[in-house]
Amino acid sequence: MRHLKDLPRRFKNDFQTGAPKDARGPPATSA
């Protein structure tokens, strides 16, 4: 669950950029 800690900051960072490559990654499940 350590990746969950990096999810918020990573998701937020990718969300601003559009999350093109992360859109199908873990963020997509959280979104």
mmJSON file of the N, C-alpha and C atoms, coordinates in Angstrom:
{"data_MODEL":{"atom_site":{
"group_PDB":["ATOM","ATOM","ATOM","ATOM","ATOM","ATOM","ATOM","ATOM","ATOM","ATOM","ATOM","ATOM","ATOM","ATOM","ATOM","ATOM","ATOM","ATOM","ATOM","ATOM","ATOM","ATOM","ATOM","ATOM","ATOM","ATOM","ATOM","ATOM","ATOM","ATOM","ATOM","ATOM","ATOM","ATOM","ATOM","ATOM","ATOM","ATOM","ATOM","ATOM","ATOM","ATOM","ATOM","ATOM","ATOM","ATOM","ATOM","ATOM","ATOM","ATOM","ATOM","ATOM","ATOM","ATOM","ATOM","ATOM","ATOM","ATOM","ATOM","ATOM","ATOM","ATOM","ATOM","ATOM","ATOM","ATOM","ATOM","ATOM","ATOM","ATOM","ATOM","ATOM","ATOM","ATOM","ATOM","ATOM","ATOM","ATOM","ATOM","ATOM","ATOM","ATOM","ATOM","ATOM","ATOM","ATOM","ATOM","ATOM","ATOM","ATOM","ATOM","ATOM","ATOM"],
"id":[1,2,3,4,5,6,7,8,9,10,11,12,13,14,15,16,17,18,19,20,21,22,23,24,25,26,27,28,29,30,31,32,33,34,35,36,37,38,39,40,41,42,43,44,45,46,47,48,49,50,51,52,53,54,55,56,57,58,59,60,61,62,63,64,65,66,67,68,69,70,71,72,73,74,75,76,77,78,79,80,81,82,83,84,85,86,87,88,89,90,91,92,93],
"type_symbol":["N","C","C","N","C","C","N","C","C","N","C","C","N","C","C","N","C","C","N","C","C","N","C","C","N","C","C","N","C","C","N","C","C","N","C","C","N","C","C","N","C","C","N","C","C","N","C","C","N","C","C","N","C","C","N","C","C","N","C","C","N","C","C","N","C","C","N","C","C","N","C","C","N","C","C","N","C","C","N","C","C","N","C","C","N","C","C","N","C","C","N","C","C"],
"label_atom_id":["N","CA","C","N","CA","C","N","CA","C","N","CA","C","N","CA","C","N","CA","C","N","CA","C","N","CA","C","N","CA","C","N","CA","C","N","CA","C","N","CA","C","N","CA","C","N","CA","C","N","CA","C","N","CA","C","N","CA","C","N","CA","C","N","CA","C","N","CA","C","N","CA","C","N","CA","C","N","CA","C","N","CA","C","N","CA","C","N","CA","C","N","CA","C","N","CA","C","N","CA","C","N","CA","C","N","CA","C"],
"label_alt_id":[null,null,null,null,null,null,null,null,null,null,null,null,null,null,null,null,null,null,null,null,null,null,null,null,null,null,null,null,null,null,null,null,null,null,null,null,null,null,null,null,null,null,null,null,null,null,null,null,null,null,null,null,null,null,null,null,null,null,null,null,null,null,null,null,null,null,null,null,null,null,null,null,null,null,null,null,null,null,null,null,null,null,null,null,null,null,null,null,null,null,null,null,null],
"label_comp_id":["MET","MET","MET","ARG","ARG","ARG","HIS","HIS","HIS","LEU","LEU","LEU","LYS","LYS","LYS","ASP","ASP","ASP","LEU","LEU","LEU","PRO","PRO","PRO","ARG","ARG","ARG","ARG","ARG","ARG","PHE","PHE","PHE","LYS","LYS","LYS","ASN","ASN","ASN","ASP","ASP","ASP","PHE","PHE","PHE","GLN","GLN","GLN","THR","THR","THR","GLY","GLY","GLY","ALA","ALA","ALA","PRO","PRO","PRO","LYS","LYS","LYS","ASP","ASP","ASP","ALA","ALA","ALA","ARG","ARG","ARG","GLY","GLY","GLY","PRO","PRO","PRO","PRO","PRO","PRO","ALA","ALA","ALA","THR","THR","THR","SER","SER","SER","ALA","ALA","ALA"],
"label_asym_id":["A","A","A","A","A","A","A","A","A","A","A","A","A","A","A","A","A","A","A","A","A","A","A","A","A","A","A","A","A","A","A","A","A","A","A","A","A","A","A","A","A","A","A","A","A","A","A","A","A","A","A","A","A","A","A","A","A","A","A","A","A","A","A","A","A","A","A","A","A","A","A","A","A","A","A","A","A","A","A","A","A","A","A","A","A","A","A","A","A","A","A","A","A"],
"label_entity_id":["1","1","1","1","1","1","1","1","1","1","1","1","1","1","1","1","1","1","1","1","1","1","1","1","1","1","1","1","1","1","1","1","1","1","1","1","1","1","1","1","1","1","1","1","1","1","1","1","1","1","1","1","1","1","1","1","1","1","1","1","1","1","1","1","1","1","1","1","1","1","1","1","1","1","1","1","1","1","1","1","1","1","1","1","1","1","1","1","1","1","1","1","1"],
"label_seq_id":[1,1,1,2,2,2,3,3,3,4,4,4,5,5,5,6,6,6,7,7,7,8,8,8,9,9,9,10,10,10,11,11,11,12,12,12,13,13,13,14,14,14,15,15,15,16,16,16,17,17,17,18,18,18,19,19,19,20,20,20,21,21,21,22,22,22,23,23,23,24,24,24,25,25,25,26,26,26,27,27,27,28,28,28,29,29,29,30,30,30,31,31,31],
"pdbx_PDB_ins_code":[null,null,null,null,null,null,null,null,null,null,null,null,null,null,null,null,null,null,null,null,null,null,null,null,null,null,null,null,null,null,null,null,null,null,null,null,null,null,null,null,null,null,null,null,null,null,null,null,null,null,null,null,null,null,null,null,null,null,null,null,null,null,null,null,null,null,null,null,null,null,null,null,null,null,null,null,null,null,null,null,null,null,null,null,null,null,null,null,null,null,null,null,null],
"Cartn_x":[0.842,0.0,0.871,2.149,3.063,2.844,2.378,2.137,0.944,0.097,-1.09,-0.669,0.486,0.987,1.456,1.972,2.476,1.375,0.237,-0.875,-1.407,-1.685,-2.243,-1.364,-0.073,0.84,1.068,1.057,1.273,0.003,-1.115,-2.394,-2.65,-2.328,-2.535,-1.619,-0.381,0.596,0.195,-0.299,-0.699,-2.042,-2.848,-4.177,-4.061,-3.049,-2.838,-2.317,-1.538,-0.979,-1.98,-2.937,-3.937,-3.896,-2.802,-2.664,-2.937,-2.163,-2.346,-1.828,-0.634,-0.054,-0.511,-0.852,-1.297,-2.809,-3.462,-4.926,-5.37,-4.56,-4.936,-4.234,-3.481,-2.738,-3.564,-2.907,-3.572,-4.519,-4.129,-4.986,-6.393,-6.48,-7.776,-8.695,-8.11,-8.91,-9.347,-8.466,-8.79,-9.814,-9.72,-10.644,-12.014],
"Cartn_y":[-1.207,0.0,1.248,1.052,2.205,3.016,2.363,3.077,4.018,3.701,4.528,5.921,5.943,7.221,8.103,7.461,8.215,8.453,7.857,7.996,9.432,10.03,11.392,12.39,12.403,13.38,13.042,11.778,11.381,11.63,11.305,11.492,12.977,13.785,15.228,15.795,15.316,15.806,15.387,14.165,13.656,14.232,14.549,15.09,16.455,17.225,18.56,18.436,17.39,17.199,16.474,15.791,15.087,13.597,13.12,11.698,10.813,10.982,10.18,8.757,8.611,7.278,6.681,7.533,7.041,6.868,7.312,7.232,5.771,4.88,3.461,2.733,3.473,2.883,2.891,2.887,2.873,4.058,5.263,6.45,6.214,5.479,5.23,4.487,3.559,2.791,3.683,4.601,5.507,6.537,6.924,7.934,7.302],
"Cartn_z":[0.0,0.0,0.0,-0.205,-0.209,-1.478,-2.526,-3.785,-3.634,-2.683,-2.444,-1.962,-1.268,-0.757,-1.917,-2.94,-4.096,-5.118,-4.869,-5.816,-5.86,-4.697,-4.659,-5.383,-5.051,-5.649,-7.125,-7.47,-8.859,-9.675,-9.084,-9.766,-10.018,-9.01,-9.136,-10.22,-10.231,-11.198,-12.603,-12.726,-14.049,-14.466,-13.472,-13.764,-14.438,-13.997,-14.569,-15.994,-16.249,-17.585,-18.487,-17.872,-18.662,-18.378,-17.785,-17.445,-18.65,-19.729,-20.941,-20.759,-20.162,-19.968,-18.65,-17.684,-16.381,-16.34,-17.395,-17.438,-17.367,-17.926,-17.912,-16.763,-15.96,-14.844,-13.572,-12.421,-11.11,-10.92,-11.364,-11.213,-11.758,-12.86,-13.5,-12.521,-11.763,-10.815,-9.656,-9.276,-8.168,-8.63,-9.881,-10.417,-10.589],
"occupancy":[1.0,1.0,1.0,1.0,1.0,1.0,1.0,1.0,1.0,1.0,1.0,1.0,1.0,1.0,1.0,1.0,1.0,1.0,1.0,1.0,1.0,1.0,1.0,1.0,1.0,1.0,1.0,1.0,1.0,1.0,1.0,1.0,1.0,1.0,1.0,1.0,1.0,1.0,1.0,1.0,1.0,1.0,1.0,1.0,1.0,1.0,1.0,1.0,1.0,1.0,1.0,1.0,1.0,1.0,1.0,1.0,1.0,1.0,1.0,1.0,1.0,1.0,1.0,1.0,1.0,1.0,1.0,1.0,1.0,1.0,1.0,1.0,1.0,1.0,1.0,1.0,1.0,1.0,1.0,1.0,1.0,1.0,1.0,1.0,1.0,1.0,1.0,1.0,1.0,1.0,1.0,1.0,1.0],
"B_iso_or_equiv":[0.0,0.0,0.0,0.0,0.0,0.0,0.0,0.0,0.0,0.0,0.0,0.0,0.0,0.0,0.0,0.0,0.0,0.0,0.0,0.0,0.0,0.0,0.0,0.0,0.0,0.0,0.0,0.0,0.0,0.0,0.0,0.0,0.0,0.0,0.0,0.0,0.0,0.0,0.0,0.0,0.0,0.0,0.0,0.0,0.0,0.0,0.0,0.0,0.0,0.0,0.0,0.0,0.0,0.0,0.0,0.0,0.0,0.0,0.0,0.0,0.0,0.0,0.0,0.0,0.0,0.0,0.0,0.0,0.0,0.0,0.0,0.0,0.0,0.0,0.0,0.0,0.0,0.0,0.0,0.0,0.0,0.0,0.0,0.0,0.0,0.0,0.0,0.0,0.0,0.0,0.0,0.0,0.0],
"pdbx_formal_charge":[null,null,null,null,null,null,null,null,null,null,null,null,null,null,null,null,null,null,null,null,null,null,null,null,null,null,null,null,null,null,null,null,null,null,null,null,null,null,null,null,null,null,null,null,null,null,null,null,null,null,null,null,null,null,null,null,null,null,null,null,null,null,null,null,null,null,null,null,null,null,null,null,null,null,null,null,null,null,null,null,null,null,null,null,null,null,null,null,null,null,null,null,null],
"auth_seq_id":[1,1,1,2,2,2,3,3,3,4,4,4,5,5,5,6,6,6,7,7,7,8,8,8,9,9,9,10,10,10,11,11,11,12,12,12,13,13,13,14,14,14,15,15,15,16,16,16,17,17,17,18,18,18,19,19,19,20,20,20,21,21,21,22,22,22,23,23,23,24,24,24,25,25,25,26,26,26,27,27,27,28,28,28,29,29,29,30,30,30,31,31,31],
"auth_comp_id":["MET","MET","MET","ARG","ARG","ARG","HIS","HIS","HIS","LEU","LEU","LEU","LYS","LYS","LYS","ASP","ASP","ASP","LEU","LEU","LEU","PRO","PRO","PRO","ARG","ARG","ARG","ARG","ARG","ARG","PHE","PHE","PHE","LYS","LYS","LYS","ASN","ASN","ASN","ASP","ASP","ASP","PHE","PHE","PHE","GLN","GLN","GLN","THR","THR","THR","GLY","GLY","GLY","ALA","ALA","ALA","PRO","PRO","PRO","LYS","LYS","LYS","ASP","ASP","ASP","ALA","ALA","ALA","ARG","ARG","ARG","GLY","GLY","GLY","PRO","PRO","PRO","PRO","PRO","PRO","ALA","ALA","ALA","THR","THR","THR","SER","SER","SER","ALA","ALA","ALA"],
"auth_asym_id":["A","A","A","A","A","A","A","A","A","A","A","A","A","A","A","A","A","A","A","A","A","A","A","A","A","A","A","A","A","A","A","A","A","A","A","A","A","A","A","A","A","A","A","A","A","A","A","A","A","A","A","A","A","A","A","A","A","A","A","A","A","A","A","A","A","A","A","A","A","A","A","A","A","A","A","A","A","A","A","A","A","A","A","A","A","A","A","A","A","A","A","A","A"],
"auth_atom_id":["N","CA","C","N","CA","C","N","CA","C","N","CA","C","N","CA","C","N","CA","C","N","CA","C","N","CA","C","N","CA","C","N","CA","C","N","CA","C","N","CA","C","N","CA","C","N","CA","C","N","CA","C","N","CA","C","N","CA","C","N","CA","C","N","CA","C","N","CA","C","N","CA","C","N","CA","C","N","CA","C","N","CA","C","N","CA","C","N","CA","C","N","CA","C","N","CA","C","N","CA","C","N","CA","C","N","CA","C"],
"pdbx_PDB_model_num":[1,1,1,1,1,1,1,1,1,1,1,1,1,1,1,1,1,1,1,1,1,1,1,1,1,1,1,1,1,1,1,1,1,1,1,1,1,1,1,1,1,1,1,1,1,1,1,1,1,1,1,1,1,1,1,1,1,1,1,1,1,1,1,1,1,1,1,1,1,1,1,1,1,1,1,1,1,1,1,1,1,1,1,1,1,1,1,1,1,1,1,1,1]
}}}
